[in-house]
Every structure is written in structure tokens, then in C-alpha cells.
Amino acid sequence: MTGHETPPTSSNKGEERAHEVTAEELEPTPRPRPGIWVARDERSPFGSWCDAYGTVEQVQSRIGDKQILDTIEFGTFEVKRDETAEVVARVANGIREHGYAFAAWADFHDADPDLLAAFRDHYLGEFASYEDLGRALAQQTEEQLPEELRPHVRIDYEALARDQTGGVRLFTLEGPEGEVFLFQGPNDDEVPDHPDAQPDA
């Protein structure tokens, strides 16, 4: 970790974490590499970017007695200034493995460790938009329509997606670029754990 005389900006985020290019990063869509900018305080002329993933001990050693003043590639998850190394590492490792869908899930559930561990059980997929999600949801219905009726049927796919995922059984969370993540909700006998969740009509 090296000192810096200027605070982080959008142009130098990530540039300070120089590293050798790996085969993983040559993939068409490299996985996010969550990072944190740590410094004594906002007035400090020195600070450093460091990786936010790894073991809790590794992340704690990078943070030390400093504060987290900025982040990069955490998606929609907001890291608090005094966030614990446990939370930072847990969320960052999940983002490294699963992408920004995990960030949205972590933000939705306030990084609850039990719910983060259940991510795989609930995550159903990513879609570029609500319209794309609606097309996927409508595919089976369209296939059941008589062929002679199909040219006359027009579906508002975005409205369909929002209607079908506005309850407990299916719900969506959005990513940093407007992508849509689809999740399966709790079982019928479970009480929704988020104030925004509404029962199915």
C-alpha cells in the first residue's frame, strides 16, 4: 500500500491497485474486484486503495486503524465508514464470486450473514431490463397460445415483469447499470423480512 497526496477520484479509482493481468480478467466480462480507499480521516493527504476481498484477517490488516472513505466495484452495496472487516470481506467475496447480484442481495438484507449464505438458494438469474425479464416470463404463455392467435396478441413485457415480481414469491433488485436480478422469495409460511416486500395479490 502506498501513500497518495490527493484524495481518490473517479478517474484514479482502481489505477492505484496495479497488478499483473490474469487469465480471469481477460474473460469477456471480468468479475468485479471490490476495493476500498482507506485513510486516517477526510482531511488526511495520504490514503490508499486496497482490495476489499480475502480473509477477514487480510482485510482487517489493510484497514488497520483507518477509515473507509470510498469504495469501488461494490455495486449497489454501500460500505459504511466504520464498517467491520467481517462485513467488508463477506460482501466483497460474494461479489467476486457472484457479481453485482450479490451486492444487491447484501444491500437488501443489510448484510445479514445468514441471508448472505442463502444467496444461492434464492437467486434465479440476471436480465438486461424488465422487458427482457418479461419476455422470459411470458415465453411459456406464448407457446400455449394457438398459433393463429399469436400475431394478434401484444404483450407489455415490462409491465408483465413488474406485475409478476411485485410480491413475495418472486421479486427483483436492480444493479448499478440498471440490470435486473430475479430472486425467489421465502416460503409461504415465512414472514417477509423487508418492509418493502408486499404479499401477492
Sequence and secondary structure as in RCSB ss.txt:
>XXXX:A:sequence
MTGHETPPTSSNKGEERAHEVTAEELEPTPRPRPGIWVARDERSPFGSWCDAYGTVEQVQSRIGDKQILDTIEFG
TFEVKRDETAEVVARVANGIREHGYAFAAWADFHDADPDLLAAFRDHYLGEFASYEDLGRALAQQTEEQLPEELR
PHVRIDYEALARDQTGGVRLFTLEGPEGEVFLFQGPNDDEVPDHPDAQPDA
>XXXX:A:secstr
    SS   TTTTTTTS     GGGGSSS     EEEEESSTT S EEEEE  S HHHHHHHHTT EEEEEES T
T    TT  HHHHHHHHHHHHHH HHHHHHHHHTTT HHHHHTHHHHEEEEESSHHHHHHHHHHHHHHHS TTTG
GG    HHHHHHHHTBSSSEEEEE TTS EEEEE   TTS   STT     
